[in-house]
Amino acid sequence: MTVITVTAAQSIVDVDARLRRERTRRVLSAAGWGLLTSLLTLLTVGVLWVGVLWLSGVSPLIAKGPVDVWRYLFVVPAAAANRELILGNLAVTLGHSAIGFAAGLVVALLGAAAFQLSRGVEHALMPVAMLLRSVPLIAMAPVIIMIFGRDLWTVAVIGGIVVLFPALVNISFGLKSASAQMNDLVEVYGGGAWAKLRKVAMPASLPAFFAAVRISVPGAITGALLAEWLAVGGGIGGSIGGFIPQAQFTALWTSVVVVTVVSLLLYNVIQIVEDVVLARMGMRPQAA
């Protein structure tokens, strides 16, 4: 009897060790593929950039390539001042992006949870979200500025609107994809709608949540640029409007390139985190 018990215990330990090794392998594989994807994305963007400039034939005085951007940031005598300018603007834009991202994602999470708990709330509020999505922000911006002023509230509203709809749709879809059998099991044990949301729907929606975060980060940066350009000034969005009349085209291209690269990097960093977390949980990512 003792021999059988020891053998069974050893078998359990061996299975647990194999599972840990498999999870570690999947996590490392996901992280490796994420890094490779990031590098390939940046390389593809660079090739397309050079190709478009070559095919369009725009004057080199206006159109700047990767070499021009590199020289502006690291070679010319004023490179240190240039980096300070661009990175300072970038820091402001990322701060504005974080505000819009947080505002939009929190509202999307609360809205999706409310939709899951009550179909009446979904039928009442989803058309409002669709309206916000369909009306161009350029048209809504004057009204938003009049209501909230030219400060961080406007940044939160504009960035939140850009983030809200795609995040709300993705998270709502994820919550609805929960297993009906698991919901029935919770109900059998006396759980109500809130228990089913917390114990079944939320864990099942994790891939959809990561997909929402992935697409919301570039959207938040776009919303921040738009808010800076139209309302609050500062950052990359506000500075771009001043570079054009001053014919500072290298600074203009560098600003666009830097914010684009950061957006791509953040997207791929979230992709890596998503792959690692879902691999550890034995779940598959959802396409954005």
Backbone as CSV, one residue per row, in Angstrom:
resi,resn,N_x,N_y,N_z,CA_x,CA_y,CA_z,C_x,C_y,C_z
1,MET,0.833,-1.216,0.000,0.000,0.000,0.000,0.860,1.255,0.000
2,THR,1.938,1.212,0.816,2.844,2.361,0.878,3.533,2.595,-0.445
3,VAL,3.916,1.503,-1.116,4.590,1.616,-2.421,3.664,2.250,-3.439
4,ILE,2.388,1.853,-3.426,1.418,2.413,-4.377,1.224,3.898,-4.116
5,THR,1.149,4.283,-2.833,0.968,5.701,-2.490,2.148,6.537,-2.938
6,VAL,3.357,6.029,-2.699,4.558,6.749,-3.117,4.608,6.883,-4.632
7,THR,4.243,5.807,-5.346,4.254,5.840,-6.814,3.251,6.854,-7.351
8,ALA,2.048,6.869,-6.741,1.031,7.830,-7.176,1.480,9.262,-6.922
9,ALA,2.081,9.490,-5.749,2.573,10.834,-5.442,3.661,11.262,-6.412
10,GLN,4.564,10.316,-6.751,5.626,10.634,-7.691,5.068,10.943,-9.077
11,SER,4.031,10.217,-9.472,3.401,10.464,-10.770,2.792,11.855,-10.820
12,ILE,2.152,12.254,-9.706,1.562,13.601,-9.659,2.646,14.665,-9.765
13,VAL,3.778,14.451,-9.071,4.884,15.406,-9.134,5.437,15.489,-10.553
14,ASP,5.582,14.327,-11.218,6.101,14.318,-12.595,5.172,15.057,-13.545
15,VAL,3.859,14.824,-13.398,2.890,15.506,-14.267,2.944,17.011,-14.025
16,ASP,3.026,17.417,-12.763,3.091,18.844,-12.437,4.348,19.479,-13.016
17,ALA,5.463,18.767,-12.942,6.716,19.296,-13.498,6.613,19.445,-15.013
18,ARG,5.996,18.445,-15.675,5.836,18.533,-17.132,4.937,19.708,-17.512
19,LEU,3.879,19.920,-16.731,2.990,21.039,-17.014,3.708,22.370,-16.853
20,ARG,4.545,22.476,-15.803,5.308,23.709,-15.610,6.280,23.948,-16.752
21,ARG,6.951,22.883,-17.196,7.881,23.028,-18.330,7.143,23.427,-19.594
22,GLU,5.955,22.869,-19.803,5.182,23.209,-20.990,4.724,24.662,-20.939
23,ARG,4.270,25.115,-19.757,3.858,26.523,-19.633,5.040,27.455,-19.862
24,THR,6.197,27.093,-19.317,7.394,27.926,-19.514,7.767,27.988,-20.983
25,ARG,7.695,26.845,-21.665,8.026,26.813,-23.098,7.069,27.700,-23.890
26,ARG,5.778,27.634,-23.569,4.790,28.437,-24.290,4.983,29.925,-24.015
27,VAL,5.313,30.266,-22.760,5.540,31.670,-22.423,6.744,32.217,-23.178
28,LEU,7.860,31.459,-23.181,9.062,31.906,-23.894,8.810,31.995,-25.395
29,SER,8.070,31.023,-25.920,7.751,31.041,-27.351,6.903,32.261,-27.695
30,ALA,5.900,32.565,-26.853,5.050,33.725,-27.111,5.850,35.013,-27.059
31,ALA,6.740,35.130,-26.055,7.558,36.340,-25.940,8.501,36.479,-27.130
32,GLY,9.107,35.359,-27.562,10.016,35.399,-28.708,9.308,35.815,-29.986
33,TRP,8.135,35.232,-30.227,7.381,35.608,-31.421,6.950,37.072,-31.361
34,GLY,6.616,37.551,-30.164,6.229,38.953,-30.033,7.371,39.900,-30.375
35,LEU,8.577,39.592,-29.884,9.737,40.424,-30.204,10.042,40.388,-31.696
36,LEU,9.963,39.194,-32.292,10.215,39.073,-33.731,9.185,39.870,-34.527
37,THR,7.921,39.803,-34.095,6.870,40.562,-34.773,7.129,42.064,-34.696
38,SER,7.587,42.530,-33.537,7.888,43.954,-33.379,8.976,44.398,-34.351
39,LEU,10.045,43.615,-34.438,11.147,43.963,-35.341,10.701,43.945,-36.797
40,LEU,9.929,42.921,-37.177,9.454,42.834,-38.560,8.501,43.986,-38.892
41,THR,7.682,44.381,-37.918,6.762,45.498,-38.148,7.527,46.791,-38.404
42,LEU,8.527,47.062,-37.571,9.327,48.275,-37.759,10.074,48.247,-39.082
43,LEU,10.618,47.075,-39.450,11.326,46.952,-40.724,10.378,47.179,-41.898
44,THR,9.176,46.622,-41.817,8.195,46.789,-42.897,7.792,48.245,-43.049
45,VAL,7.565,48.915,-41.923,7.198,50.336,-41.976,8.316,51.155,-42.613
46,GLY,9.567,50.856,-42.252,10.694,51.576,-42.842,10.793,51.374,-44.347
47,VAL,10.613,50.139,-44.788,10.678,49.853,-46.232,9.549,50.572,-46.970
48,LEU,8.350,50.523,-46.425,7.224,51.206,-47.063,7.447,52.712,-47.097
49,TRP,8.005,53.251,-46.057,8.288,54.689,-45.990,9.218,55.096,-47.120
50,VAL,10.343,54.395,-47.255,11.305,54.721,-48.312,10.680,54.520,-49.683
51,GLY,9.908,53.438,-49.837,9.291,53.150,-51.135,8.293,54.208,-51.544
52,VAL,7.467,54.657,-50.618,6.468,55.682,-50.939,7.142,56.992,-51.319
53,LEU,8.184,57.391,-50.602,8.892,58.626,-50.942,9.530,58.525,-52.319
54,TRP,10.085,57.356,-52.632,10.740,57.173,-53.927,9.730,57.211,-55.067
55,LEU,8.582,56.568,-54.880,7.573,56.508,-55.938,6.849,57.843,-56.108
56,SER,6.637,58.567,-55.017,5.877,59.817,-55.106,6.674,60.946,-55.732
57,GLY,8.000,60.912,-55.606,8.828,61.946,-56.190,8.678,63.310,-55.538
58,VAL,8.269,63.344,-54.281,8.129,64.622,-53.575,9.510,65.230,-53.340
59,SER,9.589,66.532,-53.372,10.859,67.231,-53.194,11.510,66.855,-51.865
60,PRO,12.834,66.604,-51.876,13.542,66.297,-50.612,13.503,67.432,-49.603
61,LEU,13.197,68.631,-50.052,13.067,69.741,-49.111,11.860,69.559,-48.184
62,ILE,10.854,68.828,-48.687,9.633,68.606,-47.902,9.589,67.195,-47.335
63,ALA,9.813,66.216,-48.189,9.740,64.813,-47.775,11.079,64.374,-47.184
64,LYS,11.047,63.831,-46.001,12.257,63.393,-45.311,12.216,61.879,-45.107
65,GLY,13.378,61.261,-45.294,13.477,59.818,-45.140,14.089,59.415,-43.811
66,PRO,14.290,58.125,-43.598,14.868,57.639,-42.341,16.237,58.238,-42.031
67,VAL,17.057,58.441,-43.070,18.384,59.008,-42.842,18.276,60.436,-42.322
68,ASP,17.357,61.203,-42.889,17.164,62.589,-42.432,16.730,62.628,-40.970
69,VAL,15.822,61.739,-40.615,15.351,61.683,-39.224,16.496,61.293,-38.290
70,TRP,17.291,60.292,-38.715,18.422,59.861,-37.897,19.428,61.002,-37.690
71,ARG,19.724,61.729,-38.767,20.667,62.838,-38.654,20.107,63.930,-37.750
72,TYR,18.818,64.207,-37.855,18.196,65.247,-37.036,18.304,64.907,-35.550
73,LEU,18.182,63.628,-35.224,18.179,63.219,-33.823,19.565,62.944,-33.250
74,PHE,20.523,62.530,-34.127,21.775,62.023,-33.563,23.053,62.573,-34.205
75,VAL,22.979,63.288,-35.331,24.200,63.656,-36.062,24.444,65.155,-36.082
76,VAL,23.423,65.938,-36.402,23.619,67.382,-36.572,24.070,68.008,-35.257
77,PRO,24.720,69.176,-35.318,25.213,69.810,-34.075,24.127,70.042,-33.027
78,ALA,22.905,70.308,-33.477,21.814,70.573,-32.527,21.035,69.310,-32.170
79,ALA,21.640,68.133,-32.355,20.918,66.874,-32.146,20.391,66.748,-30.714
80,ALA,21.205,67.138,-29.739,20.775,67.019,-28.339,19.539,67.879,-28.074
81,ALA,19.555,69.114,-28.593,18.389,69.987,-28.423,17.182,69.433,-29.175
82,ASN,17.432,68.844,-30.359,16.340,68.245,-31.127,15.703,67.084,-30.367
83,ARG,16.543,66.228,-29.795,16.011,65.094,-29.024,15.206,65.587,-27.826
84,GLU,15.725,66.617,-27.163,15.015,67.146,-26.005,13.646,67.684,-26.416
85,LEU,13.591,68.362,-27.549,12.322,68.907,-28.039,11.330,67.794,-28.367
86,ILE,11.780,66.833,-29.180,10.877,65.772,-29.633,10.439,64.883,-28.472
87,LEU,11.379,64.490,-27.625,11.028,63.610,-26.503,10.168,64.332,-25.473
88,GLY,10.395,65.636,-25.303,9.522,66.397,-24.408,8.090,66.435,-24.924
89,ASN,7.941,66.690,-26.227,6.603,66.663,-26.822,5.980,65.273,-26.730
90,LEU,6.807,64.256,-26.955,6.303,62.882,-26.887,5.810,62.547,-25.481
91,ALA,6.545,62.982,-24.470,6.127,62.705,-23.091,4.767,63.336,-22.793
92,VAL,4.549,64.555,-23.277,3.254,65.216,-23.075,2.149,64.433,-23.777
93,THR,2.410,64.021,-25.018,1.398,63.274,-25.775,1.089,61.937,-25.121
94,LEU,2.109,61.242,-24.625,1.860,59.966,-23.951,1.053,60.163,-22.669
95,GLY,1.309,61.258,-21.955,0.495,61.555,-20.779,-0.963,61.788,-21.147
96,HIS,-1.194,62.563,-22.205,-2.558,62.780,-22.682,-3.182,61.478,-23.163
97,SER,-2.380,60.641,-23.817,-2.891,59.347,-24.295,-3.320,58.466,-23.131
98,ALA,-2.534,58.472,-22.063,-2.875,57.654,-20.895,-4.206,58.109,-20.290
99,ILE,-4.444,59.419,-20.270,-5.710,59.926,-19.731,-6.882,59.446,-20.583
100,GLY,-6.777,59.607,-21.904,-7.854,59.169,-22.791,-8.053,57.665,-22.761
101,PHE,-6.924,56.916,-22.715,-7.006,55.457,-22.664,-7.725,55.004,-21.403
102,ALA,-7.340,55.559,-20.256,-7.971,55.164,-18.996,-9.452,55.518,-18.991
103,ALA,-9.783,56.724,-19.460,-11.187,57.143,-19.465,-12.029,56.241,-20.354
104,GLY,-11.547,55.992,-21.571,-12.325,55.175,-22.497,-12.444,53.734,-22.050
105,LEU,-11.352,53.162,-21.537,-11.376,51.752,-21.156,-12.243,51.527,-19.914
106,VAL,-12.167,52.443,-18.938,-13.000,52.295,-17.743,-14.484,52.366,-18.103
107,VAL,-14.849,53.329,-18.948,-16.256,53.439,-19.363,-16.666,52.202,-20.158
108,ALA,-15.763,51.689,-21.010,-16.076,50.483,-21.787,-16.282,49.276,-20.873
109,LEU,-15.436,49.123,-19.855,-15.586,48.009,-18.916,-16.903,48.104,-18.151
110,LEU,-17.199,49.291,-17.645,-18.447,49.461,-16.904,-19.654,49.252,-17.816
111,GLY,-19.578,49.783,-19.029,-20.687,49.614,-19.960,-20.897,48.161,-20.348
112,ALA,-19.800,47.453,-20.649,-19.926,46.039,-21.026,-20.489,45.212,-19.872
113,ALA,-20.050,45.509,-18.636,-20.591,44.790,-17.478,-22.078,45.085,-17.311
114,ALA,-22.480,46.354,-17.499,-23.900,46.705,-17.398,-24.713,46.021,-18.489
115,PHE,-24.158,45.936,-19.699,-24.853,45.249,-20.786,-25.046,43.773,-20.456
116,GLN,-24.029,43.170,-19.844,-24.116,41.757,-19.500,-25.168,41.511,-18.417
117,LEU,-25.315,42.452,-17.494,-26.272,42.277,-16.400,-27.696,42.620,-16.814
118,SER,-27.853,43.502,-17.816,-29.187,43.941,-18.196,-29.256,44.186,-19.701
119,ARG,-30.102,43.424,-20.390,-30.283,43.646,-21.827,-30.947,44.990,-22.088
120,GLY,-31.783,45.457,-21.151,-32.425,46.755,-21.340,-31.422,47.890,-21.372
121,VAL,-30.398,47.814,-20.499,-29.348,48.835,-20.500,-28.597,48.804,-21.831
122,GLU,-28.332,47.601,-22.334,-27.628,47.485,-23.620,-28.443,48.108,-24.745
123,HIS,-29.746,47.812,-24.785,-30.589,48.372,-25.846,-30.705,49.884,-25.743
124,ALA,-30.580,50.410,-24.524,-30.712,51.858,-24.347,-29.418,52.604,-24.662
125,LEU,-28.267,52.021,-24.286,-27.008,52.752,-24.370,-26.167,52.430,-25.603
126,MET,-26.325,51.241,-26.174,-25.512,50.913,-27.349,-25.737,51.882,-28.504
127,PRO,-26.979,52.335,-28.784,-27.131,53.346,-29.847,-26.357,54.626,-29.568
128,VAL,-26.226,55.009,-28.281,-25.457,56.221,-27.943,-23.987,56.006,-28.302
129,ALA,-23.463,54.814,-27.964,-22.076,54.510,-28.309,-21.880,54.504,-29.820
130,MET,-22.840,53.957,-30.557,-22.743,53.939,-32.012,-22.806,55.359,-32.580
131,LEU,-23.590,56.222,-31.938,-23.654,57.616,-32.383,-22.318,58.303,-32.202
132,LEU,-21.681,58.090,-31.051,-20.371,58.679,-30.814,-19.360,58.184,-31.830
133,ARG,-19.514,56.939,-32.249,-18.587,56.362,-33.223,-18.816,56.929,-34.617
134,SER,-20.071,57.210,-34.956,-20.389,57.608,-36.331,-20.149,59.088,-36.598
135,VAL,-20.262,59.934,-35.566,-20.074,61.378,-35.770,-18.585,61.698,-35.759
136,PRO,-18.069,62.381,-36.789,-16.638,62.722,-36.795,-16.259,63.592,-35.603
137,LEU,-15.116,63.279,-34.997,-14.671,64.054,-33.838,-14.379,65.505,-34.201
138,ILE,-13.969,65.733,-35.450,-13.731,67.118,-35.889,-15.006,67.942,-35.728
139,ALA,-16.153,67.328,-36.038,-17.426,68.035,-35.915,-17.848,68.202,-34.460
140,MET,-17.506,67.210,-33.614,-17.898,67.264,-32.209,-16.958,68.113,-31.367
141,ALA,-15.735,68.330,-31.855,-14.718,69.004,-31.041,-15.146,70.385,-30.551
142,PRO,-15.739,71.254,-31.385,-16.135,72.572,-30.865,-17.111,72.486,-29.691
143,VAL,-18.061,71.544,-29.763,-19.021,71.376,-28.675,-18.311,70.884,-27.417
144,ILE,-17.407,69.909,-27.588,-16.665,69.367,-26.447,-15.827,70.461,-25.794
145,ILE,-15.186,71.300,-26.614,-14.342,72.369,-26.077,-15.185,73.395,-25.326
146,MET,-16.363,73.720,-25.870,-17.229,74.688,-25.184,-17.699,74.157,-23.831
147,ILE,-17.951,72.868,-23.746,-18.462,72.286,-22.499,-17.343,72.096,-21.482
148,PHE,-16.215,71.547,-21.915,-15.169,71.125,-20.977,-13.964,72.062,-20.940
149,GLY,-13.897,73.008,-21.878,-12.766,73.927,-21.885,-11.536,73.316,-22.530
150,ARG,-10.456,74.089,-22.515,-9.218,73.639,-23.153,-8.255,73.103,-22.098
151,ASP,-8.650,72.028,-21.461,-7.793,71.440,-20.429,-7.897,69.918,-20.502
152,LEU,-7.491,69.232,-19.432,-7.398,67.784,-19.462,-8.751,67.096,-19.565
153,TRP,-9.831,67.789,-19.174,-11.144,67.183,-19.347,-11.441,66.940,-20.826
154,THR,-11.074,67.891,-21.654,-11.280,67.714,-23.093,-10.413,66.583,-23.628
155,VAL,-9.173,66.474,-23.142,-8.301,65.362,-23.539,-8.948,64.021,-23.178
156,ALA,-9.495,63.949,-21.950,-10.132,62.706,-21.508,-11.346,62.371,-22.362
157,VAL,-12.141,63.381,-22.705,-13.364,63.133,-23.472,-13.028,62.710,-24.900
158,ILE,-12.153,63.457,-25.568,-11.825,63.125,-26.958,-11.107,61.780,-27.037
159,GLY,-10.100,61.575,-26.195,-9.417,60.292,-26.197,-10.340,59.158,-25.792
160,GLY,-11.217,59.419,-24.818,-12.149,58.382,-24.379,-13.123,57.982,-25.467
161,ILE,-13.585,58.937,-26.253,-14.509,58.615,-27.344,-13.824,57.729,-28.383
162,VAL,-12.565,58.039,-28.704,-11.837,57.214,-29.683,-11.677,55.782,-29.174
163,VAL,-11.402,55.643,-27.883,-11.149,54.317,-27.302,-12.443,53.558,-27.046
164,LEU,-13.508,54.278,-26.691,-14.697,53.657,-26.120,-15.325,52.587,-27.004
165,PHE,-15.675,52.935,-28.238,-16.507,52.027,-29.018,-15.818,50.696,-29.331
166,PRO,-14.607,50.691,-29.902,-13.991,49.378,-30.168,-13.759,48.563,-28.900
167,ALA,-13.382,49.226,-27.792,-13.190,48.490,-26.537,-14.511,47.937,-26.031
168,LEU,-15.568,48.733,-26.112,-16.877,48.288,-25.635,-17.369,47.088,-26.436
169,VAL,-17.225,47.134,-27.750,-17.688,46.031,-28.587,-16.892,44.761,-28.295
170,ASN,-15.575,44.879,-28.201,-14.741,43.704,-27.948,-15.033,43.079,-26.587
171,ILE,-15.104,43.914,-25.551,-15.317,43.381,-24.207,-16.723,42.801,-24.084
172,SER,-17.721,43.452,-24.667,-19.083,42.917,-24.629,-19.147,41.558,-25.313
173,PHE,-18.493,41.451,-26.463,-18.457,40.164,-27.161,-17.778,39.094,-26.306
174,GLY,-16.688,39.471,-25.637,-15.992,38.517,-24.789,-16.842,38.047,-23.620
175,LEU,-17.564,38.960,-22.996,-18.426,38.579,-21.879,-19.542,37.644,-22.326
176,LYS,-20.042,37.852,-23.536,-21.127,37.002,-24.037,-20.643,35.627,-24.502
177,SER,-19.321,35.459,-24.644,-18.789,34.180,-25.132,-18.582,33.165,-24.020
178,ALA,-19.008,33.492,-22.803,-18.847,32.565,-21.681,-19.659,31.299,-21.911
179,SER,-19.163,30.195,-21.379,-19.805,28.894,-21.544,-21.179,28.874,-20.886
180,ALA,-22.182,28.423,-21.641,-23.531,28.307,-21.084,-23.577,27.256,-19.977
181,GLN,-22.791,26.185,-20.137,-22.766,25.143,-19.107,-22.205,25.686,-17.786
182,MET,-21.158,26.538,-17.863,-20.600,27.110,-16.647,-21.596,28.066,-15.987
183,ASN,-22.317,28.821,-16.793,-23.353,29.693,-16.234,-24.438,28.879,-15.542
184,ASP,-24.834,27.758,-16.158,-25.843,26.892,-15.545,-25.328,26.329,-14.218
185,LEU,-24.043,25.983,-14.176,-23.473,25.433,-12.947,-23.510,26.462,-11.814
186,VAL,-23.134,27.706,-12.130,-23.195,28.761,-11.117,-24.630,28.972,-10.648
187,GLU,-25.574,28.906,-11.588,-26.981,29.102,-11.233,-27.497,27.970,-10.354
188,VAL,-27.053,26.744,-10.622,-27.461,25.606,-9.811,-27.030,25.785,-8.360
189,TYR,-25.848,26.360,-8.164,-25.337,26.567,-6.812,-25.858,27.862,-6.182
190,GLY,-26.844,28.489,-6.812,-27.492,29.639,-6.199,-26.938,30.982,-6.623
191,GLY,-26.029,31.016,-7.595,-25.457,32.277,-8.034,-26.391,33.033,-8.960
192,GLY,-26.349,34.339,-8.841,-27.176,35.175,-9.697,-26.387,35.755,-10.859
193,ALA,-26.923,36.824,-11.443,-26.294,37.438,-12.618,-24.911,37.981,-12.274
194,TRP,-24.763,38.589,-11.087,-23.471,39.140,-10.707,-22.440,38.037,-10.517
195,ALA,-22.832,36.934,-9.899,-21.906,35.810,-9.703,-21.482,35.221,-11.048
196,LYS,-22.411,35.098,-11.985,-22.054,34.574,-13.310,-21.120,35.524,-14.044
197,LEU,-21.339,36.833,-13.869,-20.441,37.808,-14.493,-19.036,37.698,-13.917
198,ARG,-18.954,37.624,-12.584,-17.661,37.646,-11.909,-16.902,36.330,-12.041
199,LYS,-17.599,35.201,-11.972,-16.928,33.906,-11.915,-16.773,33.238,-13.275
200,VAL,-17.628,33.610,-14.240,-17.605,32.927,-15.542,-17.281,33.897,-16.675
201,ALA,-18.077,34.966,-16.801,-17.948,35.838,-17.966,-16.624,36.594,-17.977
202,MET,-16.229,37.141,-16.828,-14.987,37.928,-16.801,-13.754,37.097,-17.128
203,PRO,-13.559,35.915,-16.502,-12.393,35.102,-16.905,-12.444,34.690,-18.375
204,ALA,-13.637,34.366,-18.884,-13.743,33.942,-20.284,-13.461,35.083,-21.251
205,SER,-13.667,36.336,-20.804,-13.493,37.487,-21.696,-12.069,38.009,-21.716
206,LEU,-11.139,37.343,-21.053,-9.770,37.862,-20.979,-9.135,38.045,-22.364
207,PRO,-9.254,37.078,-23.304,-8.694,37.340,-24.644,-9.322,38.564,-25.320
208,ALA,-10.638,38.722,-25.165,-11.297,39.892,-25.762,-10.839,41.182,-25.087
209,PHE,-10.601,41.127,-23.775,-10.118,42.305,-23.067,-8.755,42.725,-23.589
210,PHE,-7.847,41.761,-23.765,-6.526,42.097,-24.289,-6.628,42.636,-25.716
211,ALA,-7.531,42.071,-26.516,-7.720,42.595,-27.869,-8.204,44.038,-27.817
212,ALA,-9.095,44.343,-26.867,-9.578,45.718,-26.711,-8.447,46.654,-26.304
213,VAL,-7.593,46.206,-25.383,-6.463,47.039,-24.955,-5.510,47.278,-26.123
214,ARG,-5.271,46.217,-26.899,-4.340,46.315,-28.032,-4.771,47.396,-29.020
215,ILE,-6.049,47.386,-29.380,-6.502,48.355,-30.379,-6.779,49.721,-29.755
216,SER,-6.907,49.760,-28.423,-7.199,51.033,-27.768,-5.961,51.902,-27.607
217,VAL,-4.786,51.290,-27.491,-3.571,52.085,-27.277,-3.276,52.993,-28.476
218,PRO,-3.224,52.470,-29.717,-3.047,53.400,-30.849,-4.194,54.399,-30.955
219,GLY,-5.423,53.960,-30.632,-6.553,54.880,-30.667,-6.410,56.006,-29.665
220,ALA,-5.898,55.677,-28.471,-5.696,56.713,-27.447,-4.657,57.725,-27.892
221,ILE,-3.597,57.259,-28.555,-2.579,58.187,-29.055,-3.175,59.088,-30.138
222,THR,-3.989,58.504,-31.020,-4.659,59.311,-32.044,-5.568,60.357,-31.410
223,GLY,-6.328,59.945,-30.389,-7.193,60.893,-29.702,-6.412,61.998,-29.022
224,ALA,-5.262,61.666,-28.431,-4.429,62.682,-27.786,-3.896,63.681,-28.813
225,LEU,-3.433,63.185,-29.950,-2.940,64.080,-31.005,-4.043,65.018,-31.479
226,LEU,-5.247,64.461,-31.639,-6.365,65.278,-32.096,-6.725,66.339,-31.054
227,ALA,-6.747,65.948,-29.786,-7.074,66.914,-28.726,-6.017,68.008,-28.639
228,GLU,-4.749,67.642,-28.789,-3.681,68.648,-28.751,-3.783,69.601,-29.925
229,TRP,-4.098,69.069,-31.085,-4.175,69.891,-32.285,-5.367,70.840,-32.231
230,LEU,-6.519,70.339,-31.746,-7.746,71.126,-31.798,-7.984,71.973,-30.554
231,ALA,-7.470,71.540,-29.387,-7.925,72.166,-28.150,-6.802,72.617,-27.237
232,VAL,-6.035,71.674,-26.693,-5.172,72.015,-25.560,-3.775,72.452,-25.962
233,GLY,-3.341,72.145,-27.183,-1.982,72.474,-27.597,-0.964,71.602,-26.886
234,GLY,0.311,71.868,-27.147,1.373,71.088,-26.534,1.501,69.709,-27.153
235,GLY,2.532,68.988,-26.740,2.730,67.640,-27.242,3.041,67.592,-28.727
236,ILE,3.032,66.384,-29.267,3.296,66.207,-30.698,2.216,66.876,-31.536
237,GLY,0.945,66.679,-31.161,-0.152,67.244,-31.942,-0.121,68.755,-31.996
238,GLY,0.207,69.398,-30.882,0.261,70.853,-30.890,1.467,71.408,-31.612
239,SER,2.606,70.697,-31.524,3.827,71.212,-32.144,3.810,71.069,-33.663
240,ILE,3.127,70.063,-34.162,3.113,69.843,-35.609,2.523,71.055,-36.331
241,GLY,1.483,71.643,-35.751,0.893,72.826,-36.375,1.849,73.994,-36.460
242,GLY,2.849,74.062,-35.581,3.824,75.145,-35.644,5.002,74.844,-36.550
243,PHE,5.299,73.573,-36.785,6.437,73.229,-37.639,6.186,73.567,-39.108
244,ILE,4.943,73.442,-39.557,4.654,73.635,-40.984,4.871,75.083,-41.415
245,PRO,4.275,76.098,-40.753,4.524,77.482,-41.205,5.974,77.920,-41.044
246,GLN,6.719,77.268,-40.135,8.128,77.605,-39.951,9.048,76.803,-40.876
247,ALA,8.446,75.980,-41.734,9.199,75.143,-42.683,10.197,74.219,-41.978
248,GLN,9.869,73.781,-40.784,10.709,72.820,-40.063,10.238,71.398,-40.405
249,PHE,10.475,71.029,-41.659,9.912,69.768,-42.145,10.616,68.550,-41.544
250,THR,11.890,68.667,-41.243,12.572,67.536,-40.609,12.014,67.295,-39.209
251,ALA,11.780,68.363,-38.465,11.165,68.228,-37.141,9.760,67.647,-37.254
252,LEU,9.033,68.064,-38.293,7.682,67.551,-38.513,7.714,66.042,-38.766
253,TRP,8.576,65.615,-39.696,8.662,64.187,-40.014,9.172,63.391,-38.815
254,THR,10.120,63.944,-38.104,10.645,63.236,-36.935,9.564,63.044,-35.881
255,SER,8.758,64.057,-35.668,7.671,63.942,-34.693,6.690,62.851,-35.092
256,VAL,6.326,62.835,-36.379,5.396,61.810,-36.859,6.010,60.422,-36.730
257,VAL,7.279,60.303,-37.097,7.950,59.000,-37.036,8.053,58.510,-35.599
258,VAL,8.452,59.397,-34.688,8.629,58.987,-33.291,7.314,58.516,-32.691
259,VAL,6.236,59.260,-32.901,4.963,58.867,-32.303,4.430,57.594,-32.956
260,THR,4.716,57.401,-34.251,4.296,56.167,-34.916,5.060,54.967,-34.384
261,VAL,6.368,55.121,-34.236,7.189,54.015,-33.718,6.772,53.655,-32.293
262,VAL,6.536,54.662,-31.465,6.110,54.395,-30.090,4.757,53.686,-30.077
263,SER,3.860,54.098,-30.960,2.556,53.446,-31.042,2.703,51.977,-31.433
264,LEU,3.546,51.706,-32.418,3.780,50.313,-32.834,4.429,49.507,-31.716
265,LEU,5.391,50.111,-31.028,6.068,49.397,-29.942,5.100,49.077,-28.808
266,LEU,4.269,50.043,-28.438,3.307,49.795,-27.366,2.318,48.704,-27.765
267,TYR,1.873,48.736,-29.006,0.961,47.693,-29.497,1.599,46.318,-29.370
268,ASN,2.857,46.210,-29.777,3.520,44.916,-29.741,3.904,44.505,-28.318
269,VAL,4.200,45.472,-27.450,4.454,45.131,-26.044,3.204,44.524,-25.415
270,ILE,2.053,45.134,-25.696,0.804,44.578,-25.179,0.546,43.202,-25.780
271,GLN,0.894,43.026,-27.062,0.751,41.709,-27.687,1.599,40.664,-26.967
272,ILE,2.832,41.042,-26.595,3.708,40.112,-25.873,3.115,39.778,-24.505
273,VAL,2.667,40.803,-23.777,2.059,40.558,-22.463,0.832,39.661,-22.609
274,GLU,0.029,39.932,-23.621,-1.159,39.110,-23.869,-0.778,37.657,-24.138
275,ASP,0.192,37.448,-25.004,0.607,36.080,-25.328,1.121,35.351,-24.093
276,VAL,1.899,36.059,-23.281,2.466,35.434,-22.083,1.365,35.070,-21.090
277,VAL,0.463,36.014,-20.815,-0.593,35.769,-19.833,-1.526,34.655,-20.302
278,LEU,-1.948,34.728,-21.566,-2.882,33.718,-22.059,-2.225,32.354,-22.177
279,ALA,-0.920,32.345,-22.509,-0.218,31.066,-22.559,-0.156,30.417,-21.180
280,ARG,0.061,31.216,-20.155,0.085,30.682,-18.790,-1.281,30.177,-18.356
281,MET,-2.326,30.781,-18.895,-3.684,30.370,-18.520,-4.259,29.329,-19.462
282,GLY,-3.496,28.950,-20.491,-3.974,27.954,-21.429,-5.073,28.471,-22.350
283,MET,-5.076,29.782,-22.655,-6.092,30.387,-23.498,-5.450,30.897,-24.780
284,ARG,-6.283,31.086,-25.799,-5.788,31.580,-27.083,-6.141,33.043,-27.265
285,PRO,-5.239,33.824,-27.906,-5.557,35.237,-28.144,-6.724,35.387,-29.106
286,GLN,-7.364,36.555,-29.037,-8.432,36.873,-29.964,-7.946,37.916,-30.950
287,ALA,-8.284,37.737,-32.215,-7.869,38.705,-33.228,-8.572,40.020,-32.987
288,ALA,-7.807,41.115,-33.099,-8.391,42.446,-32.874,-9.187,42.889,-34.082
